[in-house]
Amino acid sequence: MTQRTMKHNEWVKIVESRHRQKKQNTTVKTTLPIWSMLLGGFIILSAAWTYFVDSSSEDVQVAAIDSSAQKRITRYFSKQFMMGSWKFNNIDFKSGELNVFIQIPTKLAMSESEVKEYIRNSLCPTASSRVWQDVQNNDMYIYLYTDMPRRGKYALCNS
């Protein structure tokens, strides 16, 4: 019996050291793929972002509407709705578009497509109107609503 027998304490130390080495090796192996996946995802998202931002730019140059043109447009619509129960609320001038909000007392008994045609044919300025000179290349939307603008119907006016 020349072999040396291991004591329990020595055996426990060896097993624990092997366990620690395995744990360190697996930690390094699992964190590398996680970081590479995060980096790859970030690169893909940034590439998609630049693609969609570049593709959404339009060829039509949108001119900003100056304050005197805004006053003329507001005056045009406020005169249209001075009398009666339909009330001109306001115009929201945004980059590339303007939104005209008109409050009506009750809902119109029409389908959504009929309301859009009604707005285009009756409420939008005619093609010969001077308003289109002030609007320029911007889009003009007219909203009809009863209680809240987001629940109303709208249509895009064509010059």
matplotlib code that plots the C-alpha trace (Angstrom):
import matplotlib.pyplot as plt

x = [0.0, 2.2, -0.6, -1.5, -5.1, -6.9, -8.5, -12.0, -10.9, -8.4, -11.1, -13.6, -10.9, -10.2, -13.9, -14.6, -11.7, -12.9, -16.4, -15.1, -13.0, -16.1, -18.2, -15.6, -15.3, -19.1, -19.5, -17.0, -18.7, -22.2, -21.5, -19.6, -22.7, -25.0, -22.8, -22.4, -26.1, -26.8, -24.2, -25.6, -29.1, -28.0, -26.3, -29.4, -31.7, -29.5, -29.3, -33.1, -33.5, -31.3, -33.0, -36.5, -35.5, -33.8, -36.6, -39.3, -37.8, -40.0, -38.9, -41.4, -40.0, -42.4, -42.3, -43.0, -46.1, -45.3, -47.4, -49.2, -50.2, -51.4, -53.6, -55.1, -55.8, -57.4, -59.4, -60.7, -62.0, -63.4, -65.5, -66.8, -68.2, -69.4, -73.1, -74.9, -74.2, -70.9, -68.0, -64.5, -62.2, -58.6, -55.9, -52.9, -49.9, -47.4, -44.4, -45.7, -49.4, -52.1, -55.2, -58.4, -60.8, -64.5, -66.9, -70.4, -73.4, -74.3, -72.8, -73.5, -75.8, -73.3, -70.8, -67.1, -66.5, -69.5, -68.2, -64.8, -66.4, -68.6, -65.6, -63.7, -66.5, -68.2, -65.7, -62.3, -61.4, -61.9, -58.9, -59.1, -59.1, -56.2, -55.9, -53.9, -51.2, -50.7, -50.9, -48.3, -47.0, -48.4, -51.2, -54.5, -56.7, -60.2, -61.5, -65.2, -65.9, -68.7, -66.9, -63.2, -61.1, -59.5, -63.0, -64.0, -63.8, -61.3, -60.3, -57.3, -58.1, -56.7, -55.7]
y = [0.0, 2.6, 4.7, 7.6, 7.9, 11.2, 12.8, 14.1, 17.8, 17.4, 15.8, 18.6, 21.2, 19.5, 19.2, 22.8, 24.1, 22.1, 23.5, 27.1, 26.5, 25.2, 28.1, 30.7, 29.0, 28.8, 32.5, 33.6, 31.5, 32.7, 36.4, 36.6, 35.5, 37.8, 40.9, 40.0, 39.6, 42.9, 44.6, 43.0, 44.0, 47.6, 47.7, 46.3, 48.8, 51.7, 50.6, 50.2, 53.6, 55.4, 53.5, 54.6, 58.1, 58.5, 56.9, 59.0, 62.3, 63.6, 65.3, 68.1, 71.0, 72.1, 75.8, 77.1, 79.2, 82.7, 84.5, 86.8, 83.8, 82.0, 85.0, 85.1, 81.4, 81.7, 84.7, 82.8, 79.8, 82.0, 83.9, 80.7, 79.6, 82.9, 82.2, 78.9, 76.2, 75.0, 76.6, 77.1, 76.1, 76.6, 75.8, 73.7, 74.7, 71.9, 71.3, 70.2, 70.4, 72.4, 71.0, 73.0, 72.0, 72.6, 71.7, 70.5, 70.2, 66.6, 63.8, 63.7, 60.9, 59.7, 57.0, 57.8, 57.9, 60.2, 62.6, 62.7, 63.5, 66.1, 67.8, 67.8, 69.1, 71.6, 72.7, 72.7, 75.9, 75.9, 75.5, 79.1, 80.4, 82.6, 80.4, 77.9, 80.5, 80.8, 77.0, 76.4, 72.8, 71.9, 69.5, 70.8, 68.6, 69.6, 67.9, 67.7, 66.7, 66.8, 66.5, 65.7, 66.3, 62.8, 61.2, 63.2, 62.6, 64.3, 64.7, 65.9, 68.9, 68.9, 72.2]
z = [0.0, -1.2, -2.6, -0.6, 0.4, 0.0, 3.0, 2.6, 3.0, 0.1, -2.1, -1.4, -2.3, -5.6, -6.5, -5.6, -7.6, -10.6, -10.1, -10.0, -13.2, -15.0, -13.8, -15.0, -18.4, -18.9, -17.8, -20.4, -23.1, -22.4, -22.1, -25.4, -27.5, -25.5, -26.2, -29.8, -30.2, -28.6, -30.7, -33.9, -32.9, -32.4, -35.8, -37.5, -35.8, -36.6, -40.3, -40.5, -38.9, -41.4, -44.3, -43.2, -42.4, -45.8, -47.7, -46.1, -47.3, -50.1, -53.4, -53.0, -51.1, -48.4, -47.7, -44.2, -44.0, -42.8, -40.2, -42.7, -44.8, -41.6, -40.8, -44.3, -44.2, -40.7, -41.8, -44.9, -42.8, -39.9, -42.5, -43.9, -40.5, -39.0, -39.3, -38.3, -35.8, -37.4, -35.6, -36.9, -34.0, -35.1, -37.6, -36.6, -38.8, -38.8, -41.0, -44.4, -43.5, -42.0, -40.2, -40.1, -37.2, -37.5, -34.8, -35.8, -33.4, -34.4, -36.3, -40.0, -41.2, -43.8, -44.2, -43.8, -47.6, -48.1, -45.4, -47.1, -50.5, -48.8, -47.2, -50.5, -52.6, -50.2, -47.5, -49.3, -51.1, -54.8, -57.1, -58.1, -54.5, -53.3, -50.2, -52.3, -53.0, -49.2, -48.7, -51.4, -51.5, -48.0, -47.4, -46.1, -44.0, -42.9, -39.7, -38.8, -35.2, -32.6, -29.2, -29.8, -32.9, -32.8, -33.0, -36.0, -39.8, -42.1, -45.7, -47.6, -49.8, -53.3, -54.9]

ax = plt.figure().add_subplot(projection="3d")
ax.plot(x, y, z, "-o")
ax.set_aspect("equal")
plt.show()
